[in-house]
Every structure is written in C-alpha cells, then in structure tokens.
Amino acid sequence: MLIVRITRLVGYLGRINFINLLAGMLATVVITTFVFFIHELISDKILGTLVSIALTLSFMFLSGNVVPLSVLPENIRIISDYFFTKWVVQIYGQILYGGIKY
C-alpha cells in the first residue's frame, strides 16, 4: 500500500513543470514576506497573528476571492486589482489546473 502511494506521488510530481513550481515558490515568498512584515510592525506574537489573519481575509474578500466581484460595488472592483491576494489565489489556481504555460 505504501509503495502504491509513493508511486502515485512520484507520478504526480513528474507532471509538475518548472514554471508551475517557480510560480508556487513566488506566491509562497509573497505570503511569507507579508506575514513577516506584519510581525515586524507588531511586536506581540498573538496580536501579529490575529492582525495578519484579519488583513488577509479582508484582502481576500475585497479582491473577489470569497464572493464574486460582480456583486461588489464598482469602487471595490477598481481597487481589487491592486490586492496581492487576488494574484496569489490566481497563481495557485493556475498551478492546480495547469493554466500556466511556458
């Protein structure tokens, strides 16, 4: 059973191309940098974690990742292109569904 799981994992990893891996690493660096920035501004660990979660969730809502942009007001649709969460979610979606071409 373990050998079958390892074989499936190796087969899956063989289908990941370099561009998808690079995009995933870039998205991970962006998220990690954001969290480190928040924790540098706020010295308390628990408060820094809560603020980073609250900011990430609010950015996700405002960038149309939680609800469709079509139901949000026009001014939020305009500024949603500038939130990094929109781009990170799009990169991860393209990695999962193979939308990134090289």
Phi, psi and chi 1 to 4 in degrees:
 res  aa     phi    psi   chi1   chi2   chi3   chi4
   1 MET       -  -42.1 -170.1   62.9  156.8      -
   2 LEU   -65.8  -37.6  179.7   62.9      -      -
   3 ILE   -65.6  -37.2  -65.7  175.0      -      -
   4 VAL   -64.8  -42.3  171.8      -      -      -
   5 ARG   -64.4  -43.0  -72.3 -176.0 -177.5  174.2
   6 ILE   -63.8  -40.9  -67.8  173.2      -      -
   7 THR   -63.2  -42.1  -53.6      -      -      -
   8 ARG   -64.3  -40.6  -73.0 -177.7 -175.4  165.1
   9 LEU   -63.9  -44.4  177.0   64.0      -      -
  10 VAL   -65.0  -38.5  169.8      -      -      -
  11 GLY   -64.4  -38.8      -      -      -      -
  12 TYR   -67.8  -44.3  174.7   73.1      -      -
  13 LEU   -65.6  -26.6  -67.7  176.9      -      -
  14 GLY   -70.0  -23.2      -      -      -      -
  15 ARG   -86.3  -11.3  -72.0 -178.5  -85.0  155.6
  16 ILE   -78.8  123.2  -63.6  176.1      -      -
  17 ASN   -91.1  172.8   60.8   22.3      -      -
  18 PHE   -66.1  -36.6  178.5   71.7      -      -
  19 ILE   -65.6  -42.4  -59.4  -61.6      -      -
  20 ASN   -62.7  -41.1  -72.9  -10.1      -      -
  21 LEU   -64.7  -41.9 -175.9   62.7      -      -
  22 LEU   -64.9  -41.9 -170.7   63.7      -      -
  23 ALA   -65.0  -39.8      -      -      -      -
  24 GLY   -65.2  -39.2      -      -      -      -
  25 MET   -66.8  -38.6  -70.7  170.5   49.8      -
  26 LEU   -63.7  -44.0  176.2   66.4      -      -
  27 ALA   -63.5  -37.7      -      -      -      -
  28 THR   -66.2  -39.4  -56.7      -      -      -
  29 VAL   -65.3  -40.2  166.7      -      -      -
  30 VAL   -63.6  -45.3  167.0      -      -      -
  31 ILE   -65.4  -43.6  -68.2  170.7      -      -
  32 THR   -64.5  -41.0  -54.8      -      -      -
  33 THR   -63.4  -40.7  -55.2      -      -      -
  34 PHE   -61.3  -45.2  174.4   72.4      -      -
  35 VAL   -65.8  -42.4  170.2      -      -      -
  36 PHE   -63.3  -38.7  -82.2  134.1      -      -
  37 PHE   -62.2  -44.5  176.5   71.2      -      -
  38 ILE   -63.5  -41.9  -64.6  -60.9      -      -
  39 HIS   -71.1  -26.4  -78.8  -84.8      -      -
  40 GLU   -72.0  -35.3  -75.7  -66.3  -40.5      -
  41 LEU   -71.2  -36.4  -70.3  177.5      -      -
  42 ILE  -114.3  118.2  -57.9  170.4      -      -
  43 SER   -77.5  -22.9   58.9      -      -      -
  44 ASP   -78.0  128.5 -173.1   21.8      -      -
  45 LYS   -64.9  -45.9  -69.3 -179.3 -176.8  179.5
  46 ILE   -68.1  -44.2  -64.5  173.3      -      -
  47 LEU   -65.4  -38.0 -175.5   60.6      -      -
  48 GLY   -62.8  -39.9      -      -      -      -
  49 THR   -66.0  -44.0  -57.4      -      -      -
  50 LEU   -64.9  -40.2  -68.6  174.5      -      -
  51 VAL   -67.1  -41.1  167.0      -      -      -
  52 SER   -65.9  -37.3   64.2      -      -      -
  53 ILE   -66.1  -44.7  -70.9  171.1      -      -
  54 ALA   -63.5  -42.0      -      -      -      -
  55 LEU   -66.0  -42.6  -76.4  175.4      -      -
  56 THR   -63.5  -44.1  -57.8      -      -      -
  57 LEU   -65.7  -39.8  -71.3  176.3      -      -
  58 SER   -68.6  -38.7   63.0      -      -      -
  59 PHE   -64.0  -39.1  -74.7  160.1      -      -
  60 MET   -65.0  -39.9  -74.1 -178.4   68.4      -
  61 PHE   -65.1  -47.4  176.5   77.5      -      -
  62 LEU   -70.4  -23.2  -68.1  174.5      -      -
  63 SER   -93.0    3.9   60.5      -      -      -
  64 GLY    86.4   19.1      -      -      -      -
  65 ASN   -87.9  -22.1  -66.7  -36.7      -      -
  66 VAL   -95.8  -46.6  178.0      -      -      -
  67 VAL  -121.9  153.5  -64.5      -      -      -
  68 PRO   -63.8  146.0  -17.9   27.0      -      -
  69 LEU   -64.2  -22.9  -79.4  175.2      -      -
  70 SER   -67.1  -22.0   59.3      -      -      -
  71 VAL   -93.8   -7.3  -60.6      -      -      -
  72 LEU   -88.4  156.8  -64.6  175.2      -      -
  73 PRO   -63.4  160.9  -19.3   27.9      -      -
  74 GLU   -61.7  -40.1 -178.8   65.8   30.8      -
  75 ASN   -67.2  -31.4   54.4   -2.2      -      -
  76 ILE   -72.4  -35.2  -68.7 -179.7      -      -
  77 ARG   -62.6  -35.2  -80.7 -172.5 -110.7  162.3
  78 ILE   -69.8  -44.4  -67.6  170.4      -      -
  79 ILE   -83.0   -9.6   63.9  169.6      -      -
  80 SER   -66.8  -23.6   70.5      -      -      -
  81 ASP   -69.3  -16.1  -72.0  -25.5      -      -
  82 TYR   -95.9   -3.0  -59.5  105.8      -      -
  83 PHE   -87.0  133.5  -68.4  127.9      -      -
  84 PHE   -68.7  -23.4   74.4   94.2      -      -
  85 THR   -65.7  -31.9   50.6      -      -      -
  86 LYS   -61.8  -43.7  177.0  179.3 -178.8  175.4
  87 TRP   -73.5  -37.3  -57.1  108.1      -      -
  88 VAL   -64.9  -44.2  168.9      -      -      -
  89 VAL   -65.2  -38.8  169.2      -      -      -
  90 GLN   -65.5  -38.9  -76.1 -177.6   -8.0      -
  91 ILE   -64.4  -46.8  -73.0  172.9      -      -
  92 TYR   -63.5  -38.1  -80.2  136.7      -      -
  93 GLY   -63.8  -39.7      -      -      -      -
  94 GLN   -69.8  -33.5  -71.4  177.0   -6.2      -
  95 ILE   -65.8  -45.7  -70.4  170.3      -      -
  96 LEU   -66.9  -37.5  -70.8  174.9      -      -
  97 TYR  -101.4    6.7  -62.8  113.6      -      -
  98 GLY    71.9   31.6      -      -      -      -
  99 GLY   -84.5  -13.1      -      -      -      -
 100 ILE   -85.5  120.5  -64.9  179.2      -      -
 101 LYS  -112.1  151.5  -57.1  -66.4 -177.7 -162.2
 102 TYR  -125.7      -   55.1   93.9      -      -
